[in-house]
């Protein structure tokens, strides 16, 4: 029985690692590869919060906000 190579999962891990490294570099956080996907690491929690903020910002960028003041 041969082991099948899952290219999508392989590339996802390395893409996530690059994004996490860039976040740590630009925000001045300590980068440790072991913290990737580790839910109790404070740096990973901060990165997840930042990624959620970016998703919300992208989602809300197309909305038209109407002010109640005229």
PQR file of N, CA, C, O and H, with PARSE charges and radii, in Angstrom:
ATOM      1  N   UNK A   1       0.842  -1.170   0.000 -0.4000 1.5000
ATOM      2  CA  UNK A   1       0.000   0.000   0.000 -0.0000 2.0000
ATOM      3  C   UNK A   1       0.891   1.238   0.000  0.5500 1.7000
ATOM      4  O   UNK A   1       1.768   1.376   0.852 -0.5500 1.4000
ATOM      5  N   UNK A   2       0.672   2.108  -0.926 -0.4000 1.5000
ATOM      6  CA  UNK A   2       1.484   3.308  -1.066 -0.0000 2.0000
ATOM      7  C   UNK A   2       0.857   4.461  -0.272  0.5500 1.7000
ATOM      8  O   UNK A   2      -0.363   4.565  -0.139 -0.5500 1.4000
ATOM      9  H   UNK A   2      -0.040   1.996  -1.618  0.4000 1.0000
ATOM     10  N   UNK A   3       1.718   5.299   0.235 -0.4000 1.5000
ATOM     11  CA  UNK A   3       1.255   6.501   0.944 -0.0000 2.0000
ATOM     12  C   UNK A   3       1.005   7.586  -0.089  0.5500 1.7000
ATOM     13  O   UNK A   3       1.879   7.892  -0.900 -0.5500 1.4000
ATOM     14  H   UNK A   3       2.709   5.214   0.127  0.4000 1.0000
ATOM     15  N   UNK A   4      -0.190   8.169  -0.061 -0.4000 1.5000
ATOM     16  CA  UNK A   4      -0.522   9.223  -1.019 -0.0000 2.0000
ATOM     17  C   UNK A   4      -0.099  10.573  -0.458  0.5500 1.7000
ATOM     18  O   UNK A   4      -0.290  10.871   0.721 -0.5500 1.4000
ATOM     19  H   UNK A   4      -0.900   7.921   0.597  0.4000 1.0000
ATOM     20  N   UNK A   5       0.472  11.365  -1.326 -0.4000 1.5000
ATOM     21  CA  UNK A   5       0.954  12.688  -0.966 -0.0000 2.0000
ATOM     22  C   UNK A   5      -0.174  13.691  -1.152  0.5500 1.7000
ATOM     23  O   UNK A   5      -0.694  13.840  -2.257 -0.5500 1.4000
ATOM     24  H   UNK A   5       0.628  11.123  -2.283  0.4000 1.0000
ATOM     25  N   UNK A   6      -0.556  14.381  -0.080 -0.4000 1.5000
ATOM     26  CA  UNK A   6      -1.621  15.371  -0.144 -0.0000 2.0000
ATOM     27  C   UNK A   6      -0.986  16.753  -0.307  0.5500 1.7000
ATOM     28  O   UNK A   6      -0.575  17.371   0.675 -0.5500 1.4000
ATOM     29  H   UNK A   6      -0.133  14.260   0.818  0.4000 1.0000
ATOM     30  N   UNK A   7      -0.910  17.226  -1.533 -0.4000 1.5000
ATOM     31  CA  UNK A   7      -0.244  18.484  -1.831 -0.0000 2.0000
ATOM     32  C   UNK A   7      -0.954  19.686  -1.215  0.5500 1.7000
ATOM     33  O   UNK A   7      -0.293  20.636  -0.796 -0.5500 1.4000
ATOM     34  H   UNK A   7      -1.244  16.724  -2.331  0.4000 1.0000
ATOM     35  N   UNK A   8      -2.286  19.666  -1.151 -0.4000 1.5000
ATOM     36  CA  UNK A   8      -3.028  20.806  -0.619 -0.0000 2.0000
ATOM     37  C   UNK A   8      -2.723  21.009   0.864  0.5500 1.7000
ATOM     38  O   UNK A   8      -2.496  22.138   1.299 -0.5500 1.4000
ATOM     39  H   UNK A   8      -2.823  18.894  -1.492  0.4000 1.0000
ATOM     40  N   UNK A   9      -2.718  19.938   1.632 -0.4000 1.5000
ATOM     41  CA  UNK A   9      -2.424  20.049   3.056 -0.0000 2.0000
ATOM     42  C   UNK A   9      -0.973  20.473   3.276  0.5500 1.7000
ATOM     43  O   UNK A   9      -0.676  21.249   4.184 -0.5500 1.4000
ATOM     44  H   UNK A   9      -2.903  19.021   1.278  0.4000 1.0000
ATOM     45  N   UNK A  10      -0.095  19.968   2.458 -0.4000 1.5000
ATOM     46  CA  UNK A  10       1.327  20.304   2.559 -0.0000 2.0000
ATOM     47  C   UNK A  10       1.549  21.790   2.302  0.5500 1.7000
ATOM     48  O   UNK A  10       2.257  22.456   3.058 -0.5500 1.4000
ATOM     49  H   UNK A  10      -0.337  19.337   1.721  0.4000 1.0000
ATOM     50  N   UNK A  11       0.948  22.306   1.244 -0.4000 1.5000
ATOM     51  CA  UNK A  11       1.134  23.725   0.924 -0.0000 2.0000
ATOM     52  C   UNK A  11       0.412  24.622   1.919  0.5500 1.7000
ATOM     53  O   UNK A  11       0.879  25.728   2.192 -0.5500 1.4000
ATOM     54  H   UNK A  11       0.373  21.765   0.631  0.4000 1.0000
ATOM     55  N   UNK A  12      -0.726  24.172   2.474 -0.4000 1.5000
ATOM     56  CA  UNK A  12      -1.459  24.981   3.453 -0.0000 2.0000
ATOM     57  C   UNK A  12      -0.618  25.198   4.708  0.5500 1.7000
ATOM     58  O   UNK A  12      -0.596  26.303   5.251 -0.5500 1.4000
ATOM     59  H   UNK A  12      -1.106  23.274   2.252  0.4000 1.0000
ATOM     60  N   UNK A  13       0.061  24.176   5.167 -0.4000 1.5000
ATOM     61  CA  UNK A  13       0.882  24.309   6.365 -0.0000 2.0000
ATOM     62  C   UNK A  13       1.993  25.317   6.142  0.5500 1.7000
ATOM     63  O   UNK A  13       2.239  26.165   6.999 -0.5500 1.4000
ATOM     64  H   UNK A  13       0.042  23.278   4.726  0.4000 1.0000
ATOM     65  N   UNK A  14       2.660  25.237   5.017 -0.4000 1.5000
ATOM     66  CA  UNK A  14       3.755  26.162   4.765 -0.0000 2.0000
ATOM     67  C   UNK A  14       3.270  27.578   4.469  0.5500 1.7000
ATOM     68  O   UNK A  14       3.953  28.541   4.817 -0.5500 1.4000
ATOM     69  H   UNK A  14       2.460  24.548   4.320  0.4000 1.0000
ATOM     70  N   UNK A  15       2.115  27.725   3.839 -0.4000 1.5000
ATOM     71  CA  UNK A  15       1.554  29.060   3.641 -0.0000 2.0000
ATOM     72  C   UNK A  15       1.155  29.677   4.977  0.5500 1.7000
ATOM     73  O   UNK A  15       1.400  30.861   5.209 -0.5500 1.4000
ATOM     74  H   UNK A  15       1.561  26.942   3.556  0.4000 1.0000
ATOM     75  N   UNK A  16       0.544  28.889   5.852 -0.4000 1.5000
ATOM     76  CA  UNK A  16       0.182  29.381   7.181 -0.0000 2.0000
ATOM     77  C   UNK A  16       1.425  29.745   7.983  0.5500 1.7000
ATOM     78  O   UNK A  16       1.425  30.737   8.712 -0.5500 1.4000
ATOM     79  H   UNK A  16       0.345  27.928   5.663  0.4000 1.0000
ATOM     80  N   UNK A  17       2.465  28.964   7.855 -0.4000 1.5000
ATOM     81  CA  UNK A  17       3.709  29.252   8.563 -0.0000 2.0000
ATOM     82  C   UNK A  17       4.317  30.565   8.071  0.5500 1.7000
ATOM     83  O   UNK A  17       4.819  31.347   8.879 -0.5500 1.4000
ATOM     84  H   UNK A  17       2.465  28.158   7.262  0.4000 1.0000
ATOM     85  N   UNK A  18       4.281  30.817   6.777 -0.4000 1.5000
ATOM     86  CA  UNK A  18       4.795  32.078   6.238 -0.0000 2.0000
ATOM     87  C   UNK A  18       3.973  33.270   6.716  0.5500 1.7000
ATOM     88  O   UNK A  18       4.533  34.312   7.058 -0.5500 1.4000
ATOM     89  H   UNK A  18       3.873  30.182   6.122  0.4000 1.0000
ATOM     90  N   UNK A  19       2.652  33.126   6.742 -0.4000 1.5000
ATOM     91  CA  UNK A  19       1.794  34.217   7.218 -0.0000 2.0000
ATOM     92  C   UNK A  19       2.032  34.491   8.695  0.5500 1.7000
ATOM     93  O   UNK A  19       2.082  35.646   9.117 -0.5500 1.4000
ATOM     94  H   UNK A  19       2.197  32.280   6.464  0.4000 1.0000
ATOM     95  N   UNK A  20       2.178  33.432   9.480 -0.4000 1.5000
ATOM     96  CA  UNK A  20       2.436  33.578  10.905 -0.0000 2.0000
ATOM     97  C   UNK A  20       3.795  34.231  11.142  0.5500 1.7000
ATOM     98  O   UNK A  20       3.930  35.079  12.024 -0.5500 1.4000
ATOM     99  H   UNK A  20       2.137  32.493   9.137  0.4000 1.0000
ATOM    100  N   UNK A  21       4.789  33.846  10.372 -0.4000 1.5000
ATOM    101  CA  UNK A  21       6.129  34.439  10.496 -0.0000 2.0000
ATOM    102  C   UNK A  21       6.104  35.925  10.151  0.5500 1.7000
ATOM    103  O   UNK A  21       6.725  36.737  10.838 -0.5500 1.4000
ATOM    104  H   UNK A  21       4.680  33.157   9.656  0.4000 1.0000
ATOM    105  N   UNK A  22       5.385  36.279   9.085 -0.4000 1.5000
ATOM    106  CA  UNK A  22       5.277  37.684   8.711 -0.0000 2.0000
ATOM    107  C   UNK A  22       4.557  38.497   9.778  0.5500 1.7000
ATOM    108  O   UNK A  22       4.946  39.628  10.071 -0.5500 1.4000
ATOM    109  H   UNK A  22       4.880  35.620   8.527  0.4000 1.0000
ATOM    110  N   UNK A  23       3.498  37.917  10.365 -0.4000 1.5000
ATOM    111  CA  UNK A  23       2.791  38.608  11.442 -0.0000 2.0000
ATOM    112  C   UNK A  23       3.738  38.879  12.604  0.5500 1.7000
ATOM    113  O   UNK A  23       3.789  39.996  13.119 -0.5500 1.4000
ATOM    114  H   UNK A  23       3.182  36.999  10.127  0.4000 1.0000
ATOM    115  N   UNK A  24       4.479  37.871  13.013 -0.4000 1.5000
ATOM    116  CA  UNK A  24       5.403  38.035  14.134 -0.0000 2.0000
ATOM    117  C   UNK A  24       6.486  39.054  13.809  0.5500 1.7000
ATOM    118  O   UNK A  24       6.894  39.831  14.672 -0.5500 1.4000
ATOM    119  H   UNK A  24       4.437  36.963  12.595  0.4000 1.0000
ATOM    120  N   UNK A  25       6.941  39.051  12.589 -0.4000 1.5000
ATOM    121  CA  UNK A  25       8.001  39.974  12.192 -0.0000 2.0000
ATOM    122  C   UNK A  25       7.510  41.413  12.206  0.5500 1.7000
ATOM    123  O   UNK A  25       8.203  42.295  12.712 -0.5500 1.4000
ATOM    124  H   UNK A  25       6.610  38.420  11.887  0.4000 1.0000
ATOM    125  N   UNK A  26       6.316  41.666  11.655 -0.4000 1.5000
ATOM    126  CA  UNK A  26       5.816  43.028  11.562 -0.0000 2.0000
ATOM    127  C   UNK A  26       5.258  43.552  12.881  0.5500 1.7000
ATOM    128  O   UNK A  26       5.287  44.759  13.122 -0.5500 1.4000
ATOM    129  H   UNK A  26       5.753  40.950  11.244  0.4000 1.0000
ATOM    130  N   UNK A  27       4.755  42.673  13.732 -0.4000 1.5000
ATOM    131  CA  UNK A  27       4.190  43.098  15.004 -0.0000 2.0000
ATOM    132  C   UNK A  27       5.200  43.043  16.149  0.5500 1.7000
ATOM    133  O   UNK A  27       4.889  43.460  17.265 -0.5500 1.4000
ATOM    134  H   UNK A  27       4.732  41.693  13.536  0.4000 1.0000
ATOM    135  N   UNK A  28       6.383  42.542  15.889 -0.4000 1.5000
ATOM    136  CA  UNK A  28       7.426  42.493  16.911 -0.0000 2.0000
ATOM    137  C   UNK A  28       7.218  41.386  17.932  0.5500 1.7000
ATOM    138  O   UNK A  28       7.670  41.497  19.071 -0.5500 1.4000
ATOM    139  H   UNK A  28       6.634  42.203  14.983  0.4000 1.0000
ATOM    140  N   UNK A  29       6.545  40.333  17.537 -0.4000 1.5000
ATOM    141  CA  UNK A  29       6.310  39.196  18.430 -0.0000 2.0000
ATOM    142  C   UNK A  29       7.432  38.177  18.264  0.5500 1.7000
ATOM    143  O   UNK A  29       8.128  38.168  17.249 -0.5500 1.4000
ATOM    144  H   UNK A  29       6.177  40.243  16.611  0.4000 1.0000
ATOM    145  N   UNK A  30       7.600  37.330  19.253 -0.4000 1.5000
ATOM    146  CA  UNK A  30       8.615  36.272  19.186 -0.0000 2.0000
ATOM    147  C   UNK A  30       8.060  35.144  18.323  0.5500 1.7000
ATOM    148  O   UNK A  30       6.992  34.601  18.610 -0.5500 1.4000
ATOM    149  H   UNK A  30       7.035  37.337  20.078  0.4000 1.0000
ATOM    150  N   UNK A  31       8.783  34.796  17.272 -0.4000 1.5000
ATOM    151  CA  UNK A  31       8.346  33.746  16.355 -0.0000 2.0000
ATOM    152  C   UNK A  31       8.918  32.412  16.792  0.5500 1.7000
ATOM    153  O   UNK A  31      10.124  32.272  16.993 -0.5500 1.4000
ATOM    154  H   UNK A  31       9.650  35.236  17.039  0.4000 1.0000
ATOM    155  N   UNK A  32       8.041  31.439  16.935 -0.4000 1.5000
ATOM    156  CA  UNK A  32       8.447  30.079  17.246 -0.0000 2.0000
ATOM    157  C   UNK A  32       7.580  29.154  16.399  0.5500 1.7000
ATOM    158  O   UNK A  32       6.352  29.198  16.482 -0.5500 1.4000
ATOM    159  H   UNK A  32       7.061  31.552  16.771  0.4000 1.0000
ATOM    160  N   UNK A  33       8.214  28.326  15.592 -0.4000 1.5000
ATOM    161  CA  UNK A  33       7.473  27.437  14.695 -0.0000 2.0000
ATOM    162  C   UNK A  33       6.566  26.476  15.453  0.5500 1.7000
ATOM    163  O   UNK A  33       5.542  26.043  14.922 -0.5500 1.4000
ATOM    164  H   UNK A  33       9.211  28.290  15.524  0.4000 1.0000
ATOM    165  N   UNK A  34       6.924  26.142  16.669 -0.4000 1.5000
ATOM    166  CA  UNK A  34       6.121  25.204  17.455 -0.0000 2.0000
ATOM    167  C   UNK A  34       4.764  25.794  17.851  0.5500 1.7000
ATOM    168  O   UNK A  34       3.847  25.050  18.197 -0.5500 1.4000
ATOM    169  H   UNK A  34       7.756  26.493  17.100  0.4000 1.0000
ATOM    170  N   UNK A  35       4.630  27.114  17.804 -0.4000 1.5000
ATOM    171  CA  UNK A  35       3.362  27.752  18.181 -0.0000 2.0000
ATOM    172  C   UNK A  35       2.315  27.710  17.075  0.5500 1.7000
ATOM    173  O   UNK A  35       1.163  28.077  17.307 -0.5500 1.4000
ATOM    174  H   UNK A  35       5.375  27.719  17.523  0.4000 1.0000
ATOM    175  N   UNK A  36       2.687  27.274  15.891 -0.4000 1.5000
ATOM    176  CA  UNK A  36       1.725  27.183  14.795 -0.0000 2.0000
ATOM    177  C   UNK A  36       0.661  26.149  15.141  0.5500 1.7000
ATOM    178  O   UNK A  36       0.981  25.005  15.462 -0.5500 1.4000
ATOM    179  H   UNK A  36       3.623  26.975  15.702  0.4000 1.0000
ATOM    180  N   UNK A  37      -0.601  26.553  15.075 -0.4000 1.5000
ATOM    181  CA  UNK A  37      -1.775  25.718  15.390 -0.0000 2.0000
ATOM    182  C   UNK A  37      -1.854  25.323  16.867  0.5500 1.7000
ATOM    183  O   UNK A  37      -2.626  24.428  17.210 -0.5500 1.4000
ATOM    184  H   UNK A  37      -0.861  27.482  14.814  0.4000 1.0000
ATOM    185  N   UNK A  38      -1.100  25.947  17.731 -0.4000 1.5000
ATOM    186  CA  UNK A  38      -1.127  25.624  19.158 -0.0000 2.0000
ATOM    187  C   UNK A  38      -2.068  26.619  19.838  0.5500 1.7000
ATOM    188  O   UNK A  38      -1.723  27.788  20.010 -0.5500 1.4000
ATOM    189  H   UNK A  38      -0.473  26.674  17.453  0.4000 1.0000
ATOM    190  N   UNK A  39      -3.245  26.157  20.220 -0.4000 1.5000
ATOM    191  CA  UNK A  39      -4.303  27.062  20.677 -0.0000 2.0000
ATOM    192  C   UNK A  39      -4.006  27.728  22.019  0.5500 1.7000
ATOM    193  O   UNK A  39      -4.610  28.757  22.323 -0.5500 1.4000
ATOM    194  H   UNK A  39      -3.526  25.207  20.080  0.4000 1.0000
ATOM    195  N   UNK A  40      -3.107  27.188  22.827 -0.4000 1.5000
ATOM    196  CA  UNK A  40      -2.814  27.819  24.109 -0.0000 2.0000
ATOM    197  C   UNK A  40      -1.603  28.750  24.069  0.5500 1.7000
ATOM    198  O   UNK A  40      -1.217  29.292  25.106 -0.5500 1.4000
ATOM    199  H   UNK A  40      -2.616  26.353  22.580  0.4000 1.0000
ATOM    200  N   UNK A  41      -0.998  28.948  22.904 -0.4000 1.5000
ATOM    201  CA  UNK A  41       0.133  29.868  22.770 -0.0000 2.0000
ATOM    202  C   UNK A  41      -0.400  31.291  22.597  0.5500 1.7000
ATOM    203  O   UNK A  41      -1.226  31.531  21.716 -0.5500 1.4000
ATOM    204  H   UNK A  41      -1.311  28.508  22.063  0.4000 1.0000
ATOM    205  N   UNK A  42       0.056  32.237  23.417 -0.4000 1.5000
ATOM    206  CA  UNK A  42      -0.460  33.608  23.323 -0.0000 2.0000
ATOM    207  C   UNK A  42      -0.188  34.271  21.977  0.5500 1.7000
ATOM    208  O   UNK A  42      -1.003  35.062  21.501 -0.5500 1.4000
ATOM    209  H   UNK A  42       0.727  32.042  24.132  0.4000 1.0000
ATOM    210  N   UNK A  43       0.941  33.961  21.364 -0.4000 1.5000
ATOM    211  CA  UNK A  43       1.254  34.553  20.064 -0.0000 2.0000
ATOM    212  C   UNK A  43       0.294  34.035  18.993  0.5500 1.7000
ATOM    213  O   UNK A  43      -0.141  34.802  18.134 -0.5500 1.4000
ATOM    214  H   UNK A  43       1.603  33.319  21.751  0.4000 1.0000
ATOM    215  N   UNK A  44      -0.036  32.759  19.034 -0.4000 1.5000
ATOM    216  CA  UNK A  44      -0.972  32.191  18.069 -0.0000 2.0000
ATOM    217  C   UNK A  44      -2.373  32.759  18.287  0.5500 1.7000
ATOM    218  O   UNK A  44      -3.088  33.007  17.316 -0.5500 1.4000
ATOM    219  H   UNK A  44       0.318  32.136  19.732  0.4000 1.0000
ATOM    220  N   UNK A  45      -2.779  32.970  19.537 -0.4000 1.5000
ATOM    221  CA  UNK A  45      -4.076  33.569  19.820 -0.0000 2.0000
ATOM    222  C   UNK A  45      -4.144  34.994  19.279  0.5500 1.7000
ATOM    223  O   UNK A  45      -5.165  35.401  18.724 -0.5500 1.4000
ATOM    224  H   UNK A  45      -2.199  32.768  20.326  0.4000 1.0000
ATOM    225  N   UNK A  46      -3.058  35.753  19.441 -0.4000 1.5000
ATOM    226  CA  UNK A  46      -3.017  37.117  18.924 -0.0000 2.0000
ATOM    227  C   UNK A  46      -3.076  37.105  17.395  0.5500 1.7000
ATOM    228  O   UNK A  46      -3.726  37.957  16.788 -0.5500 1.4000
ATOM    229  H   UNK A  46      -2.229  35.422  19.892  0.4000 1.0000
ATOM    230  N   UNK A  47      -2.399  36.141  16.780 -0.4000 1.5000
ATOM    231  CA  UNK A  47      -2.437  36.037  15.326 -0.0000 2.0000
ATOM    232  C   UNK A  47      -3.840  35.681  14.833  0.5500 1.7000
ATOM    233  O   UNK A  47      -4.296  36.221  13.825 -0.5500 1.4000
ATOM    234  H   UNK A  47      -1.871  35.450  17.274  0.4000 1.0000
ATOM    235  N   UNK A  48      -4.521  34.782  15.530 -0.4000 1.5000
ATOM    236  CA  UNK A  48      -5.876  34.404  15.145 -0.0000 2.0000
ATOM    237  C   UNK A  48      -6.828  35.591  15.267  0.5500 1.7000
ATOM    238  O   UNK A  48      -7.701  35.772  14.418 -0.5500 1.4000
ATOM    239  H   UNK A  48      -4.151  34.343  16.349  0.4000 1.0000
ATOM    240  N   UNK A  49      -6.670  36.390  16.298 -0.4000 1.5000
ATOM    241  CA  UNK A  49      -7.497  37.580  16.473 -0.0000 2.0000
ATOM    242  C   UNK A  49      -7.226  38.577  15.342  0.5500 1.7000
ATOM    243  O   UNK A  49      -8.154  39.185  14.808 -0.5500 1.4000
ATOM    244  H   UNK A  49      -5.961  36.243  16.988  0.4000 1.0000
ATOM    245  N   UNK A  50      -5.960  38.740  14.983 -0.4000 1.5000
ATOM    246  CA  UNK A  50      -5.579  39.635  13.893 -0.0000 2.0000
ATOM    247  C   UNK A  50      -6.131  39.141  12.555  0.5500 1.7000
ATOM    248  O   UNK A  50      -6.617  39.938  11.752 -0.5500 1.4000
ATOM    249  H   UNK A  50      -5.206  38.247  15.417  0.4000 1.0000
ATOM    250  N   UNK A  51      -6.059  37.842  12.314 -0.4000 1.5000
ATOM    251  CA  UNK A  51      -6.582  37.276  11.066 -0.0000 2.0000
ATOM    252  C   UNK A  51      -8.100  37.445  10.998  0.5500 1.7000
ATOM    253  O   UNK A  51      -8.641  37.717   9.926 -0.5500 1.4000
ATOM    254  H   UNK A  51      -5.665  37.194  12.966  0.4000 1.0000
ATOM    255  N   UNK A  52      -8.782  37.291  12.113 -0.4000 1.5000
ATOM    256  CA  UNK A  52     -10.224  37.509  12.151 -0.0000 2.0000
ATOM    257  C   UNK A  52     -10.577  38.952  11.874  0.5500 1.7000
ATOM    258  O   UNK A  52     -11.567  39.234  11.199 -0.5500 1.4000
ATOM    259  H   UNK A  52      -8.343  37.070  12.983  0.4000 1.0000
ATOM    260  N   UNK A  53      -9.776  39.867  12.392 -0.4000 1.5000
ATOM    261  CA  UNK A  53      -9.996  41.288  12.124 -0.0000 2.0000
ATOM    262  C   UNK A  53      -9.810  41.591  10.639  0.5500 1.7000
ATOM    263  O   UNK A  53     -10.576  42.366  10.067 -0.5500 1.4000
ATOM    264  H   UNK A  53      -8.972  39.638  12.940  0.4000 1.0000
ATOM    265  N   UNK A  54      -8.801  40.987  10.010 -0.4000 1.5000
ATOM    266  CA  UNK A  54      -8.591  41.198   8.576 -0.0000 2.0000
ATOM    267  C   UNK A  54      -9.755  40.655   7.761  0.5500 1.7000
ATOM    268  O   UNK A  54     -10.170  41.285   6.788 -0.5500 1.4000
ATOM    269  H   UNK A  54      -8.179  40.357  10.474  0.4000 1.0000
ATOM    270  N   UNK A  55     -10.295  39.487   8.142 -0.4000 1.5000
ATOM    271  CA  UNK A  55     -11.449  38.931   7.438 -0.0000 2.0000
ATOM    272  C   UNK A  55     -12.666  39.835   7.587  0.5500 1.7000
ATOM    273  O   UNK A  55     -13.395  40.063   6.621 -0.5500 1.4000
ATOM    274  H   UNK A  55      -9.958  38.975   8.932  0.4000 1.0000
ATOM    275  N   UNK A  56     -12.890  40.351   8.797 -0.4000 1.5000
ATOM    276  CA  UNK A  56     -14.027  41.241   9.027 -0.0000 2.0000
ATOM    277  C   UNK A  56     -13.859  42.541   8.267  0.5500 1.7000
ATOM    278  O   UNK A  56     -14.833  43.083   7.743 -0.5500 1.4000
ATOM    279  H   UNK A  56     -12.298  40.165   9.581  0.4000 1.0000
ATOM    280  N   UNK A  57     -12.650  43.044   8.200 -0.4000 1.5000
ATOM    281  CA  UNK A  57     -12.377  44.280   7.464 -0.0000 2.0000
ATOM    282  C   UNK A  57     -12.648  44.084   5.979  0.5500 1.7000
ATOM    283  O   UNK A  57     -13.230  44.958   5.337 -0.5500 1.4000
ATOM    284  H   UNK A  57     -11.859  42.604   8.625  0.4000 1.0000
ATOM    285  N   UNK A  58     -12.238  42.960   5.432 -0.4000 1.5000
ATOM    286  CA  UNK A  58     -12.480  42.669   4.020 -0.0000 2.0000
ATOM    287  C   UNK A  58     -13.976  42.467   3.756  0.5500 1.7000
ATOM    288  O   UNK A  58     -14.494  42.890   2.723 -0.5500 1.4000
ATOM    289  H   UNK A  58     -11.765  42.250   5.953  0.4000 1.0000
ATOM    290  N   UNK A  59     -14.653  41.824   4.690 -0.4000 1.5000
ATOM    291  CA  UNK A  59     -16.085  41.569   4.526 -0.0000 2.0000
ATOM    292  C   UNK A  59     -16.876  42.872   4.580  0.5500 1.7000
ATOM    293  O   UNK A  59     -17.848  43.035   3.843 -0.5500 1.4000
ATOM    294  H   UNK A  59     -14.232  41.480   5.529  0.4000 1.0000
ATOM    295  N   UNK A  60     -16.471  43.800   5.444 -0.4000 1.5000
ATOM    296  CA  UNK A  60     -17.220  45.041   5.624 -0.0000 2.0000
ATOM    297  C   UNK A  60     -16.784  46.154   4.688  0.5500 1.7000
ATOM    298  O   UNK A  60     -17.391  47.225   4.695 -0.5500 1.4000
ATOM    299  H   UNK A  60     -15.682  43.668   6.043  0.4000 1.0000
ATOM    300  N   UNK A  61     -15.763  45.939   3.891 -0.4000 1.5000
ATOM    301  CA  UNK A  61     -15.273  47.012   3.025 -0.0000 2.0000
ATOM    302  C   UNK A  61     -16.256  47.352   1.911  0.5500 1.7000
ATOM    303  O   UNK A  61     -16.233  48.468   1.393 -0.5500 1.4000
ATOM    304  H   UNK A  61     -15.270  45.069   3.886  0.4000 1.0000
ATOM    305  N   UNK A  62     -17.112  46.420   1.537 -0.4000 1.5000
ATOM    306  CA  UNK A  62     -18.054  46.693   0.455 -0.0000 2.0000
ATOM    307  C   UNK A  62     -19.388  47.228   0.962  0.5500 1.7000
ATOM    308  O   UNK A  62     -20.246  47.598   0.161 -0.5500 1.4000
ATOM    309  H   UNK A  62     -17.131  45.513   1.958  0.4000 1.0000
ATOM    310  N   UNK A  63     -19.573  47.274   2.265 -0.4000 1.5000
ATOM    311  CA  UNK A  63     -20.842  47.772   2.803 -0.0000 2.0000
ATOM    312  C   UNK A  63     -20.909  49.282   2.733  0.5500 1.7000
ATOM    313  O   UNK A  63     -19.898  49.975   2.844 -0.5500 1.4000
ATOM    314  H   UNK A  63     -18.876  46.974   2.916  0.4000 1.0000
ATOM    315  N   UNK A  64     -22.106  49.770   2.548 -0.4000 1.5000
ATOM    316  CA  UNK A  64     -22.350  51.210   2.551 -0.0000 2.0000
ATOM    317  C   UNK A  64     -22.965  51.566   3.899  0.5500 1.7000
ATOM    318  O   UNK A  64     -24.064  51.115   4.221 -0.5500 1.4000
ATOM    319  H   UNK A  64     -22.928  49.207   2.457  0.4000 1.0000
ATOM    320  N   UNK A  65     -22.267  52.363   4.679 -0.4000 1.5000
ATOM    321  CA  UNK A  65     -22.773  52.770   5.973 -0.0000 2.0000
ATOM    322  C   UNK A  65     -23.409  54.146   5.834  0.5500 1.7000
ATOM    323  O   UNK A  65     -22.776  55.099   5.382 -0.5500 1.4000
ATOM    324  H   UNK A  65     -21.374  52.730   4.417  0.4000 1.0000
ATOM    325  N   UNK A  66     -24.662  54.227   6.229 -0.4000 1.5000
ATOM    326  CA  UNK A  66     -25.404  55.485   6.136 -0.0000 2.0000
ATOM    327  C   UNK A  66     -25.440  56.113   7.518  0.5500 1.7000
ATOM    328  O   UNK A  66     -25.836  55.482   8.498 -0.5500 1.4000
ATOM    329  H   UNK A  66     -25.177  53.452   6.597  0.4000 1.0000
ATOM    330  N   UNK A  67     -25.028  57.342   7.575 -0.4000 1.5000
ATOM    331  CA  UNK A  67     -25.058  58.058   8.824 -0.0000 2.0000
ATOM    332  C   UNK A  67     -26.485  58.559   9.077  0.5500 1.7000
ATOM    333  O   UNK A  67     -27.198  58.925   8.143 -0.5500 1.4000
ATOM    334  H   UNK A  67     -24.707  57.855   6.779  0.4000 1.0000
ATOM    335  N   UNK A  68     -26.879  58.569  10.323 -0.4000 1.5000
ATOM    336  CA  UNK A  68     -28.221  59.068  10.654 -0.0000 2.0000
ATOM    337  C   UNK A  68     -28.243  60.582  10.674  0.5500 1.7000
ATOM    338  O   UNK A  68     -29.311  61.192  10.644 -0.5500 1.4000
ATOM    339  H   UNK A  68     -26.300  58.271  11.081  0.4000 1.0000
ATOM    340  N   UNK A  69     -27.106  61.171  10.724 -0.4000 1.5000
ATOM    341  CA  UNK A  69     -27.038  62.639  10.690 -0.0000 2.0000
ATOM    342  C   UNK A  69     -27.099  63.116   9.248  0.5500 1.7000
ATOM    343  O   UNK A  69     -26.501  62.519   8.353 -0.5500 1.4000
ATOM    344  H   UNK A  69     -26.238  60.675  10.749  0.4000 1.0000
ATOM    345  N   UNK A  70     -27.819  64.185   9.044 -0.4000 1.5000
ATOM    346  CA  UNK A  70     -27.912  64.726   7.672 -0.0000 2.0000
ATOM    347  C   UNK A  70     -27.501  66.170   7.628  0.5500 1.7000
ATOM    348  O   UNK A  70     -27.517  66.784   6.561 -0.5500 1.4000
ATOM    349  H   UNK A  70     -28.305  64.670   9.771  0.4000 1.0000
TER
END
